[in-house]
Amino acid sequence: MPVLPPTALESLSHCLQGRVPRDADWEQIIGCANEHLVGPLLYRRLVQSGQAGQVDPEALSYLASVDAANITRNTMLKAQLDEVLTALTAEGLEAGLMKGAVNLFQAADAADVARMSFDLDIVTSPDQDAAVESVLSRLGYEKFPDSRNQYSLGSYFRADVAGALDIHHRIPERYFGTISARDIKEHSRLVPFGAGAVRIPNAHLRLVTNLAHDMLHDRGVFSGFAHLRYLIDLIELCADPADPAGWQRVEEKFSTYRFKLGLELQCRLIRHLFPEAGFPEGPRSLAGWALHQRRLLRSRLPRLAELEWQMILRLRQTRFWLWLRQPR
């Protein structure tokens, strides 16, 4: 039994499972939901579980407005995605989708998607660069200055759309080889769309991408940050019987020390916050246990977490940090 009272993150996870805490601090819970971009999902889970009557009316009204705004935004994002994919396939170009763009593409109605998305992630081949840029230019898109790099054609914007387009070439090195070009091809399928087809990743590839992005690319292993939106994505990906993720293959992908730590941390936190989700136990180690306890402590003592983060920022300026970043 914890010495410290439940955190906002833990109270929020209870609400997402249809269990409203007694004397809930809705300002704190909603603030946490906004920070983790799960406000629309929180509203829907409260309504679906029949617990909406236990929520402060003003808080429930606010969450309803957040959900309505997200429906409007996702409707715009889905229309934007359809327009871009229609234009690309009309030129005989193959595009793949990543992360939130997959949810929007697969949804019959954007209102069915509670997930909040910053942008639309599209994957194209480098040998199509000139043609892709020509299509986007005709659609009125402009490129953000200095957004092109070795992994991406760049990020594009247009004044009348809801989000940026991130055009990827390949997976960044901070994924440390967990996802190869062969993986992308083997664990995806071509779905007819417009005048051509769009490449959609299966649950296995989406799950590995999620883990690698949050724990390796965003350095979640070392930062100690917890992103509830990514945890919920993992739960939903593992719970879909129509598209099994293949957990043994996931563990094989995360067989090296750093990968395994990232996988263990996510498994531990999901099983702590969502014990009834039936999520796999994953690997177990003393280091993983210590880093998991650190994440929980950070959520319970935000001032200490801020102090620790300032120390990490200072550490990043040393040679020791360069050593830490080496693949293991």
C-alpha positions as CSV (number, residue, x, y, z in Angstrom):
1,M,0.0,0.0,0.0
2,P,1.6,3.3,-1.0
3,V,2.7,5.7,1.7
4,L,1.8,8.7,-0.5
5,P,-1.8,9.4,-1.7
6,P,-2.8,8.4,-5.3
7,T,-1.5,10.7,-7.9
8,A,-3.5,12.5,-10.5
9,L,-2.2,10.0,-13.0
10,E,-3.5,7.1,-10.9
11,S,-6.9,8.8,-10.3
12,L,-7.2,9.5,-14.0
13,S,-6.4,5.9,-14.8
14,H,-9.2,4.8,-12.5
15,C,-11.7,7.1,-14.2
16,L,-10.6,5.7,-17.6
17,Q,-11.6,2.3,-16.3
18,G,-15.0,3.5,-15.2
19,R,-14.1,3.8,-11.5
20,V,-14.6,7.4,-10.2
21,P,-12.6,8.0,-7.0
22,R,-14.4,9.2,-3.9
23,D,-14.0,13.0,-3.4
24,A,-12.3,13.2,-6.8
25,D,-10.3,16.3,-7.5
26,W,-11.6,17.1,-11.0
27,E,-9.4,20.1,-11.5
28,Q,-6.4,17.9,-10.9
29,I,-7.7,14.9,-13.0
30,I,-8.7,17.1,-15.9
31,G,-5.4,18.9,-15.8
32,C,-3.6,15.5,-16.0
33,A,-5.9,14.4,-18.8
34,N,-5.1,17.5,-20.8
35,E,-1.4,17.0,-20.2
36,H,-1.6,13.5,-21.5
37,L,-4.0,14.3,-24.4
38,V,-6.7,11.9,-23.2
39,G,-9.5,14.4,-22.4
40,P,-11.9,13.1,-25.1
41,L,-11.3,9.5,-24.1
42,L,-11.9,10.4,-20.5
43,Y,-15.3,11.9,-21.3
44,R,-16.3,8.9,-23.4
45,R,-15.2,6.3,-20.8
46,L,-17.1,8.1,-18.1
47,V,-20.3,8.2,-20.2
48,Q,-19.9,4.6,-21.5
49,S,-19.3,3.3,-18.0
50,G,-22.4,5.0,-16.6
51,Q,-20.3,7.0,-14.2
52,A,-21.0,10.5,-15.7
53,G,-23.5,11.2,-12.9
54,Q,-20.7,10.9,-10.4
55,V,-18.8,13.7,-12.0
56,D,-19.0,17.4,-11.1
57,P,-21.4,18.9,-13.7
58,E,-19.1,21.7,-14.6
59,A,-16.2,19.3,-15.1
60,L,-18.4,17.0,-17.2
61,S,-19.5,19.9,-19.4
62,Y,-15.9,20.9,-19.9
63,L,-14.9,17.4,-20.9
64,A,-17.9,17.3,-23.3
65,S,-16.6,20.4,-25.0
66,V,-13.1,19.0,-25.3
67,D,-14.5,15.9,-27.0
68,A,-16.7,17.9,-29.3
69,A,-13.7,20.1,-30.3
70,N,-11.6,17.0,-30.9
71,I,-14.3,15.5,-33.2
72,T,-14.2,18.7,-35.2
73,R,-10.4,18.6,-35.4
74,N,-10.3,14.9,-36.3
75,T,-12.9,15.4,-39.0
76,M,-10.7,18.1,-40.5
77,L,-7.6,15.9,-40.2
78,K,-9.3,12.9,-41.9
79,A,-10.5,15.2,-44.8
80,Q,-7.0,16.5,-45.0
81,L,-5.5,13.0,-45.1
82,D,-7.9,11.8,-47.7
83,E,-7.1,14.9,-49.9
84,V,-3.4,14.3,-49.7
85,L,-3.6,10.5,-50.3
86,T,-6.0,11.0,-53.2
87,A,-3.5,13.4,-54.8
88,L,-0.5,11.1,-54.2
89,T,-2.1,8.0,-55.5
90,A,-3.4,9.9,-58.6
91,E,0.3,10.4,-59.5
92,G,1.1,6.7,-59.0
93,L,2.9,7.4,-55.7
94,E,2.8,4.9,-52.8
95,A,2.4,6.3,-49.3
96,G,2.5,4.6,-46.0
97,L,0.9,5.8,-42.7
98,M,2.1,5.9,-39.1
99,K,0.7,6.5,-35.7
100,G,-2.5,8.6,-35.4
101,A,-2.9,8.8,-39.2
102,V,-3.7,5.0,-39.2
103,N,-6.6,5.5,-36.8
104,L,-8.1,8.2,-38.9
105,F,-7.6,6.3,-42.1
106,Q,-9.3,3.2,-40.8
107,A,-12.2,4.9,-39.1
108,A,-15.5,5.0,-41.0
109,D,-16.2,8.3,-39.2
110,A,-13.7,10.6,-37.6
111,A,-16.1,11.0,-34.7
112,D,-15.3,7.4,-33.8
113,V,-11.7,8.3,-33.0
114,A,-11.1,9.6,-29.5
115,R,-7.4,9.8,-29.9
116,M,-5.9,13.3,-30.2
117,S,-3.2,13.9,-32.8
118,F,-0.7,16.7,-33.4
119,D,-0.1,16.0,-37.1
120,L,-0.3,13.4,-39.9
121,D,2.7,11.0,-40.4
122,I,3.1,9.8,-43.9
123,V,5.9,7.6,-45.2
124,T,7.2,7.9,-48.8
125,S,10.3,6.7,-50.7
126,P,13.2,9.1,-51.1
127,D,13.2,8.4,-54.9
128,Q,9.7,10.0,-55.0
129,D,10.8,13.3,-53.4
130,A,10.4,15.5,-56.4
131,A,7.0,14.1,-57.3
132,V,5.8,14.3,-53.6
133,E,6.9,17.9,-53.3
134,S,5.2,18.7,-56.6
135,V,1.9,17.2,-55.4
136,L,2.1,19.0,-52.0
137,S,2.9,22.3,-53.7
138,R,-0.1,22.0,-56.0
139,L,-2.3,21.4,-52.9
140,G,-1.0,24.7,-51.5
141,Y,1.4,23.3,-48.8
142,E,4.6,25.0,-47.8
143,K,7.6,23.4,-46.0
144,F,8.6,24.5,-42.5
145,P,12.1,26.0,-42.7
146,D,14.9,23.6,-41.8
147,S,12.5,20.7,-41.3
148,R,14.2,18.4,-43.8
149,N,16.7,15.9,-42.5
150,Q,18.2,12.5,-43.3
151,Y,15.0,10.8,-42.2
152,S,12.4,13.1,-43.5
153,L,11.4,15.1,-46.6
154,G,10.2,17.7,-44.1
155,S,7.1,19.0,-42.4
156,Y,4.4,20.9,-44.4
157,F,1.7,23.3,-43.4
158,R,-1.2,25.1,-45.0
159,A,-3.2,27.9,-43.3
160,D,-6.6,26.2,-43.7
161,V,-5.8,22.7,-42.4
162,A,-5.8,21.3,-38.9
163,G,-2.4,19.8,-38.7
164,A,1.1,19.6,-40.3
165,L,2.1,16.8,-42.7
166,D,5.3,15.0,-41.6
167,I,6.7,13.2,-44.6
168,H,9.1,10.5,-43.4
169,H,11.7,8.5,-45.4
170,R,13.0,6.1,-42.8
171,I,13.1,5.4,-39.1
172,P,15.5,7.6,-37.1
173,E,18.7,6.1,-35.7
174,R,17.4,6.6,-32.1
175,Y,15.1,3.6,-32.8
176,F,18.5,1.7,-32.9
177,G,17.4,-0.7,-35.7
178,T,14.3,-2.0,-34.0
179,I,12.4,-1.2,-37.2
180,S,13.9,-1.9,-40.6
181,A,12.7,-1.3,-44.1
182,R,12.0,-5.0,-44.3
183,D,9.9,-4.9,-41.2
184,I,7.8,-2.1,-42.7
185,K,7.2,-4.1,-45.8
186,E,6.6,-7.4,-44.1
187,H,4.3,-6.1,-41.3
188,S,2.0,-3.9,-43.5
189,R,-0.5,-4.3,-46.2
190,L,-1.5,-2.3,-49.2
191,V,-5.1,-1.0,-49.0
192,P,-6.8,0.2,-52.2
193,F,-7.4,3.9,-52.1
194,G,-8.1,6.5,-54.8
195,A,-6.2,5.6,-57.9
196,G,-3.7,3.4,-56.1
197,A,-3.1,2.0,-52.6
198,V,-1.9,3.0,-49.2
199,R,0.4,1.0,-47.0
200,I,-1.1,0.3,-43.6
201,P,1.0,-1.2,-40.7
202,N,-0.3,-4.2,-38.8
203,A,-0.7,-4.2,-35.0
204,H,2.8,-5.8,-34.5
205,L,4.5,-3.0,-36.4
206,R,2.4,-0.3,-34.7
207,L,3.1,-1.7,-31.3
208,V,6.9,-1.8,-31.9
209,T,6.8,1.7,-33.4
210,N,4.9,2.9,-30.3
211,L,7.4,1.4,-27.9
212,A,10.5,2.5,-29.9
213,H,9.2,6.1,-30.3
214,D,8.3,6.7,-26.7
215,M,11.0,4.8,-24.9
216,L,14.0,5.2,-27.4
217,H,13.4,8.1,-29.7
218,D,11.9,10.3,-27.0
219,R,14.3,8.7,-24.5
220,G,11.6,7.7,-22.0
221,V,13.9,5.1,-20.4
222,F,16.1,7.9,-19.1
223,S,13.8,10.8,-18.8
224,G,11.3,9.0,-16.6
225,F,8.4,10.7,-18.3
226,A,5.1,8.7,-18.7
227,H,2.8,9.4,-21.6
228,L,-0.6,7.9,-20.9
229,R,-1.8,8.3,-24.5
230,Y,1.0,5.9,-25.7
231,L,0.1,3.4,-22.9
232,I,-3.6,3.4,-24.0
233,D,-2.5,2.8,-27.6
234,L,-0.5,-0.2,-26.5
235,I,-3.4,-1.7,-24.6
236,E,-5.8,-1.3,-27.5
237,L,-3.3,-2.8,-30.0
238,C,-2.8,-5.9,-27.8
239,A,-6.6,-6.2,-27.2
240,D,-7.6,-6.5,-30.9
241,P,-8.2,-10.2,-31.7
242,A,-8.7,-9.4,-35.4
243,D,-5.1,-8.2,-35.7
244,P,-2.9,-10.0,-33.0
245,A,0.4,-8.2,-32.2
246,G,2.5,-11.4,-31.7
247,W,4.0,-10.7,-28.3
248,Q,6.9,-13.2,-28.7
249,R,8.0,-11.3,-31.8
250,V,7.8,-8.0,-29.9
251,E,10.1,-9.4,-27.1
252,E,12.5,-10.7,-29.7
253,K,12.7,-7.2,-31.2
254,F,13.4,-5.7,-27.8
255,S,16.1,-8.3,-26.9
256,T,19.0,-5.9,-26.3
257,Y,19.5,-4.3,-22.9
258,R,18.1,-0.9,-23.6
259,F,15.2,-2.1,-25.6
260,K,14.3,-4.6,-23.0
261,L,14.3,-2.0,-20.3
262,G,12.0,0.2,-22.3
263,L,9.6,-2.7,-22.9
264,E,9.7,-3.6,-19.2
265,L,9.0,-0.1,-18.1
266,Q,5.9,0.2,-20.3
267,C,4.6,-3.3,-19.2
268,R,5.1,-2.5,-15.5
269,L,3.3,0.9,-15.7
270,I,0.4,-0.5,-17.7
271,R,-0.1,-3.3,-15.3
272,H,0.1,-0.8,-12.4
273,L,-2.3,1.7,-13.8
274,F,-4.6,-0.7,-15.7
275,P,-4.4,-4.0,-13.8
276,E,-7.6,-5.4,-15.5
277,A,-6.3,-4.8,-19.0
278,G,-4.7,-8.2,-19.2
279,F,-1.5,-6.7,-20.6
280,P,1.5,-9.1,-20.9
281,E,3.9,-9.1,-18.0
282,G,7.0,-8.6,-20.2
283,P,10.6,-8.9,-19.0
284,R,11.6,-8.4,-15.4
285,S,14.9,-7.1,-14.0
286,L,16.1,-5.3,-10.9
287,A,17.0,-2.2,-13.0
288,G,13.6,-2.2,-14.6
289,W,12.0,-2.4,-11.1
290,A,14.1,0.5,-9.9
291,L,13.3,2.7,-12.9
292,H,9.6,1.9,-12.6
293,Q,9.6,3.0,-8.9
294,R,11.4,6.1,-10.1
295,R,8.5,6.9,-12.5
296,L,5.9,6.4,-9.8
297,L,7.9,8.6,-7.5
298,R,8.2,11.3,-10.1
299,S,4.4,11.3,-10.5
300,R,3.8,11.6,-6.8
301,L,6.5,14.3,-6.2
302,P,6.4,16.7,-9.2
303,R,8.8,19.2,-7.6
304,L,11.4,16.4,-7.1
305,A,10.7,15.3,-10.7
306,E,11.4,18.8,-11.9
307,L,14.7,19.0,-10.0
308,E,15.7,15.6,-11.3
309,W,15.0,16.8,-14.9
310,Q,17.2,19.8,-14.4
311,M,20.0,17.5,-13.3
312,I,19.4,15.4,-16.4
313,L,19.7,18.5,-18.7
314,R,23.0,19.3,-17.1
315,L,24.1,15.7,-17.5
316,R,23.4,15.9,-21.2
317,Q,26.2,18.4,-21.6
318,T,28.8,15.9,-20.4
319,R,30.7,13.0,-22.1
320,F,28.9,10.6,-19.8
321,W,25.7,11.3,-21.7
322,L,27.3,10.4,-25.0
323,W,28.3,7.1,-23.5
324,L,24.8,6.5,-22.3
325,R,23.4,7.0,-25.8
326,Q,25.5,4.2,-27.3
327,P,23.4,1.2,-28.4
328,R,23.5,-1.8,-26.1
